[in-house]
């Protein structure tokens, strides 16, 4: 008995789909595990297990798969545990690191004690020097009309960046619109949309922002007062002229009508000749009313 085995391409497709599913699941699992770990640390603080919470928070912050938001929350619970454990020096150091990464961070625990809330408020008001974040970007040069691709690299301070965004406006619009770039590793990529007629050149003004989890800007390229400028050329090719179709010229009209006059003249001459020949016939037939003689003058 023979069996049908799947082809090599079918197996390859199945393997690729399985790998994609595993990658997606792994990413979701990491996010869920971070949230679960933070919830467990908060629970330890709630039950006054401060030493265990501090150890768990430090272990959490040693992970290499955390995004900027998860790391900021890890620093938050660590600082909270230090404040609750009456270790003000360790709390100040942790809070300084938190607000160095995200100067706009707000305490996420609305039920935190007044002691904890006051410690976070003081740390935010101190305005520590923020982490150095550096962006690299080459403005695209377009040789034809197309939606421009903007590529930005976070060359330094990626651990603090949660989002890279472009504020742009086209054709002298009064306000800037926002476009969040797709962030893959340290590279953020996106395309700016085009508006207006294709046969018109366009000028796009824009600036780039690297944002902390709270939305606080960490680095910028350009700004609203002095934006970067990108020129989009008009679409190539000339459009067909609009309007009524021009009529024939006088020469064309006269050349198209000469044969009509000749034809009419020939018809008139032929008719006159037939009539004259009929009248001059000597043997014209006579009818019952008798003959009629015509005299030519």
C-alpha positions in Angstrom: 0.0 0.0 0.0 1.5 3.4 -1.0 1.2 6.6 1.0 1.2 10.1 -0.3 4.0 12.1 1.4 3.8 15.9 1.5 6.2 17.6 -0.9 9.3 19.4 0.2 7.7 22.8 -0.4 4.7 21.9 1.7 6.9 20.8 4.5 8.9 24.1 4.3 5.7 26.1 4.4 4.6 24.2 7.5 7.9 24.7 9.2 7.9 28.4 8.4 4.3 28.8 9.8 5.3 26.9 12.9 8.3 29.1 13.5 6.2 32.2 13.0 3.6 31.0 15.5 6.4 30.2 18.0 7.9 33.6 17.6 4.6 35.4 18.1 3.8 33.2 21.0 7.2 33.9 22.5 6.8 37.6 22.2 3.3 37.4 23.9 4.6 35.1 26.6 7.5 37.5 27.4 5.0 40.4 27.8 2.7 38.3 29.9 5.6 37.0 32.1 6.8 40.6 32.7 3.3 41.6 33.8 3.0 38.5 36.0 6.4 39.2 37.6 5.5 42.8 38.3 2.2 41.7 39.8 4.0 39.2 42.1 6.4 41.9 43.3 3.5 44.3 44.1 1.9 41.5 46.0 5.0 41.0 48.1 5.1 44.7 48.9 1.4 44.6 49.8 2.1 41.9 52.4 5.1 43.8 53.7 7.6 41.2 52.3 10.0 44.1 51.4 13.3 42.2 51.3 11.7 39.5 49.0 10.2 42.3 46.8 13.6 44.1 46.5 15.3 40.8 45.5 12.6 40.0 43.0 12.7 43.5 41.5 16.4 43.5 41.1 16.2 40.1 39.4 13.5 41.5 37.1 15.6 44.4 36.1 18.5 42.2 35.1 16.4 40.7 32.2 17.5 41.6 28.7 14.0 41.3 27.1 12.4 44.3 28.8 11.1 47.3 26.8 11.4 50.8 28.2 8.0 50.7 29.8 8.5 47.4 31.6 11.9 48.6 32.9 10.4 51.8 34.2 7.7 49.8 36.1 10.5 47.6 37.5 12.3 50.6 38.8 9.0 51.9 40.2 8.3 48.8 42.3 11.9 48.6 43.5 11.8 52.2 44.7 8.5 51.6 46.3 9.9 48.6 48.2 12.9 50.7 49.4 10.7 53.5 50.6 8.4 51.1 52.4 11.5 49.4 53.9 12.7 52.8 55.2 15.9 52.7 53.1 15.8 56.3 51.8 19.3 56.3 50.2 18.5 53.2 48.1 15.1 54.7 47.2 16.6 58.0 46.1 19.2 56.2 43.9 16.5 54.1 42.3 14.2 57.1 41.7 17.0 59.1 40.2 17.6 56.3 37.7 13.9 56.1 37.0 13.5 59.8 36.3 16.8 59.9 34.3 15.2 57.4 31.9 11.7 58.9 32.0 11.4 62.5 33.4 7.6 62.4 33.0 6.9 59.1 34.9 3.9 59.0 37.1 3.3 56.6 39.9 1.1 53.8 38.5 -0.2 52.6 41.8 -3.1 54.9 42.7 -3.4 53.3 46.1 0.2 53.9 47.2 0.8 55.4 50.6 1.3 59.1 51.1 4.9 58.3 52.0 5.5 56.7 48.7 3.7 59.3 46.7 5.7 62.1 48.4 9.0 60.3 47.6 8.1 60.1 43.9 6.9 63.7 43.8 10.2 65.0 45.2 12.2 62.9 42.8 10.3 64.2 39.8 10.7 67.8 40.9 14.5 67.4 41.2 14.7 67.1 37.4 17.7 64.9 37.1 19.8 64.9 34.0 18.1 62.6 31.5 19.8 59.6 29.8 21.6 60.6 26.6 19.6 59.5 23.6 21.0 60.2 20.1 19.2 59.8 16.8 20.6 59.4 13.3 18.6 60.2 10.2 19.3 60.9 6.5 16.6 62.8 4.7 15.4 60.8 1.7 16.1 62.3 -1.8 13.3 61.5 -4.2 13.8 61.3 -8.0 10.1 60.6 -8.7 6.8 61.2 -7.0 6.3 58.5 -4.3 5.5 58.2 -0.6 8.8 58.9 1.1 10.2 56.3 3.5 11.7 57.8 6.6 14.3 55.8 8.5 15.6 56.7 11.9 18.2 54.9 14.0 18.5 55.2 17.8 22.2 55.3 18.0 22.4 55.7 21.7 20.0 55.3 24.7 17.7 52.8 23.1 16.9 51.2 26.5 15.0 54.4 27.5 13.0 54.8 24.2 9.5 53.5 24.0 8.4 55.1 20.8 9.8 57.0 17.8 7.4 59.4 16.2 7.3 61.9 13.3 5.3 65.1 13.3 4.7 66.2 9.7 2.6 68.6 7.6 2.2 68.8 3.8 1.4 71.8 1.6 1.6 74.4 4.3 -1.0 72.8 6.5 -1.6 74.8 9.7 -0.9 71.9 12.1 1.4 68.9 12.3 0.0 65.3 12.1 1.7 62.4 14.0 3.0 59.2 12.6 4.3 56.4 14.9 7.2 54.6 13.2 7.6 50.8 13.3 10.4 50.1 15.7 12.5 47.0 15.1 15.5 46.9 17.3 17.2 50.3 17.1 15.7 51.2 13.7 12.4 53.0 13.2 10.8 53.1 9.8 7.6 54.6 8.3 6.2 56.2 5.2 4.8 59.7 5.0 1.5 60.0 3.0 1.1 62.3 0.0 -1.7 64.7 -0.6 -2.7 67.0 -3.4 -2.6 66.7 -7.2 -0.1 64.3 -8.7 1.1 66.9 -11.2 2.2 69.3 -8.5 5.4 69.2 -6.5 5.0 69.0 -2.7 7.0 70.2 0.3 6.8 68.1 3.5 7.9 69.7 6.8 8.6 67.3 9.6 10.6 66.6 12.8 11.4 63.4 14.7 10.9 62.6 18.4 12.2 59.8 20.6 9.7 59.4 23.5 9.9 57.8 26.9 7.1 55.5 28.1 5.3 58.5 29.6 5.5 60.4 26.3 8.2 62.7 27.5 10.6 63.6 24.6 14.1 62.3 25.1 15.7 63.4 21.8 14.5 65.3 18.7 15.6 66.0 15.2 14.2 69.4 14.1 11.2 71.0 15.8 8.0 72.8 15.0 9.8 76.2 14.6 12.6 74.8 12.4 11.4 71.5 10.9 13.3 69.3 8.4 12.2 69.8 4.8 11.6 67.1 2.2 10.8 67.9 -1.5 8.6 65.6 -3.4 8.7 66.1 -7.2 5.6 66.3 -9.5 4.6 63.2 -11.4 6.4 63.0 -14.7 4.5 63.2 -18.1 2.2 65.9 -19.5 -1.5 65.5 -19.2 -3.8 65.9 -22.2 -5.1 69.5 -22.6 -8.6 70.1 -21.3 -11.3 72.0 -23.2 -13.3 71.8 -26.4 -11.8 70.1 -29.5 -10.6 72.8 -31.9 -12.7 73.0 -35.2 -11.3 72.9 -38.7 -9.4 75.9 -40.1 -10.7 78.1 -43.0 -8.3 76.3 -45.5 -9.7 72.9 -44.3 -13.3 74.1 -44.7 -12.7 75.5 -48.2 -10.8 72.4 -49.4 -13.5 70.2 -48.0 -16.3 72.1 -49.8 -14.9 72.6 -53.3 -16.3 69.4 -54.7 -19.8 70.3 -53.5 -19.8 73.4 -55.7 -18.5 71.5 -58.7 -21.2 68.8 -58.3 -24.0 71.3 -58.0 -22.8 73.2 -61.2 -22.6 70.0 -63.2 -26.2 69.1 -62.2 -27.5 72.5 -63.2 -25.7 72.4 -66.6 -26.9 68.9 -67.4 -30.5 69.8 -66.5 -30.4 72.9 -68.7 -29.0 70.9 -71.7 -31.7 68.3 -71.5 -34.5 70.9 -71.4 -33.1 72.8 -74.4 -32.7 69.7 -76.5 -36.2 68.7 -75.8 -37.6 72.0 -76.8 -35.7 72.2 -80.2 -36.8 68.8 -81.4 -38.7 69.1 -84.8 -40.5 65.8 -84.5 -41.9 66.6 -81.1 -45.0 64.5 -80.6 -48.4 66.1 -80.8 -51.1 65.4 -78.4 -54.8 65.3 -78.6 -54.9 69.0 -78.1 -52.9 69.8 -81.2 -49.5 71.0 -81.7 -47.9 74.0 -80.0 -45.2 76.0 -81.7 -42.7 77.8 -79.6 -40.9 80.8 -81.0 -37.5 81.6 -79.8 -36.7 85.3 -79.4 
